[in-house]
Amino acid sequence: MKSFRKELWFETRQRREFHNITPTVDGCLQESGIREGLLLCNAMHITASVFINDDESGLHQDFEAWLERLAPEKPHSHYKHNGYEDNGDAHLKRTIMGREVVVAVTAGQLDLGPWEQIFYGEFDGKRRKRVLVKIIGE
């Protein structure tokens, strides 16, 4: 069995952003040469997320509005975590959206369903953060 590991780095311009990273992750798969196996893609920071969904701008706006209703950024005093930082909401948003995805690799391709895409979600941005891609298989 072969394994492949690569770190992807992101630095967003906004505090909260969603980025379709499917082509980048697929590039990692092609670089690995693995044809059958599993691909893990996970955010290595506690205020960022990797998730699978549709790449539709209205849906992304819905995510933003929904997450803000569930865990509003302000007032910062609303969160006990915010004694030294102002990102308590970002921790909660990451928990809701998830840490990682696992995707089957079949015949050298990401085995995604119709409309499925892999996203990086940032909830406390404007600084460098990394995502791990780990692929195992034959």
C-alpha positions in Angstrom: 0.0 0.0 0.0 1.2 3.5 -0.9 0.6 6.7 1.1 0.9 10.3 0.0 0.8 13.5 2.2 0.7 17.1 1.2 -0.1 20.3 3.1 -2.2 23.0 1.4 -1.9 26.6 2.7 -4.6 29.3 2.7 -4.7 32.9 3.7 -8.1 34.5 3.3 -8.8 38.2 2.8 -12.0 38.1 4.9 -12.7 36.7 8.3 -15.1 34.2 6.8 -14.8 32.6 3.4 -15.7 29.4 1.5 -13.3 28.2 -1.2 -13.8 25.3 -3.6 -10.6 23.2 -3.3 -11.8 20.3 -5.3 -9.4 21.0 -8.2 -6.4 21.4 -5.8 -7.3 18.2 -4.0 -7.7 16.4 -7.3 -4.2 17.6 -8.2 -2.9 16.0 -5.1 -4.6 12.7 -6.1 -3.0 12.9 -9.5 0.4 13.7 -8.0 0.1 10.7 -5.7 -0.4 8.2 -8.5 -2.8 6.2 -6.3 -5.7 4.7 -8.3 -7.7 2.9 -5.6 -8.0 3.9 -2.0 -9.1 6.7 0.4 -8.4 10.4 0.5 -8.6 12.3 3.8 -8.7 16.1 3.7 -8.8 17.9 7.0 -8.3 21.4 8.3 -5.3 21.6 10.7 -6.7 24.7 12.5 -9.6 24.7 15.0 -11.3 27.7 13.4 -11.4 26.3 9.8 -13.3 23.5 8.2 -13.3 21.1 5.3 -16.7 19.9 4.1 -18.5 18.6 1.0 -21.5 20.3 -0.6 -22.8 22.0 -3.7 -20.8 24.9 -5.3 -23.7 27.3 -5.5 -23.4 31.0 -4.4 -26.9 31.2 -2.9 -26.2 28.1 -0.8 -22.9 29.7 0.4 -24.9 32.8 1.4 -27.3 30.5 3.2 -24.5 28.9 5.1 -23.2 32.3 6.2 -26.6 33.5 7.4 -27.4 30.2 9.1 -24.0 30.0 10.9 -24.3 33.7 12.0 -27.7 33.0 13.5 -26.4 29.9 15.3 -23.1 31.5 16.5 -23.1 35.3 15.9 -19.6 36.9 15.8 -20.7 39.8 18.1 -21.0 40.7 20.8 -17.6 39.2 21.6 -18.6 39.3 25.3 -21.2 36.6 24.6 -18.5 33.9 24.6 -16.5 32.9 27.7 -13.7 31.8 25.3 -13.2 35.5 24.3 -11.2 36.5 27.4 -8.0 36.6 25.3 -9.3 36.2 21.8 -12.4 37.3 19.8 -13.0 34.1 17.9 -15.4 32.0 20.1 -17.9 32.0 17.3 -15.4 30.7 14.8 -14.7 27.6 17.0 -18.5 26.9 17.1 -18.9 27.4 13.4 -16.1 25.0 12.7 -17.7 22.4 14.9 -20.9 22.7 13.0 -19.3 22.5 9.5 -16.9 19.7 10.4 -13.1 19.1 10.5 -12.6 16.7 7.5 -13.9 14.7 4.6 -13.0 11.3 3.4 -13.5 10.5 -0.3 -13.1 7.2 -2.0 -10.6 7.0 -4.8 -11.8 4.9 -7.7 -9.9 4.4 -11.0 -7.6 7.4 -10.1 -10.6 9.8 -9.6 -12.3 11.3 -6.6 -15.5 9.3 -6.2 -17.8 12.2 -5.6 -21.6 12.3 -6.1 -23.4 14.6 -8.5 -22.7 18.2 -7.6 -20.4 17.3 -4.7 -17.4 19.5 -4.3 -14.8 19.9 -1.5 -14.6 23.2 0.3 -12.3 25.0 2.7 -14.3 27.0 5.2 -12.6 29.8 7.1 -14.2 31.3 10.1 -11.4 33.4 11.6 -9.2 34.3 8.7 -6.7 36.8 7.5 -3.8 34.6 8.5 -2.1 31.5 7.1 -3.7 28.2 7.8 -3.1 24.7 6.5 -5.1 21.7 5.3 -3.7 18.2 5.2 -4.3 15.9 2.3 -3.5 12.2 3.1 -4.1 9.5 0.5 -3.7 5.8 1.1 -4.2 3.0 -1.4 -2.7 1.2 -4.4 
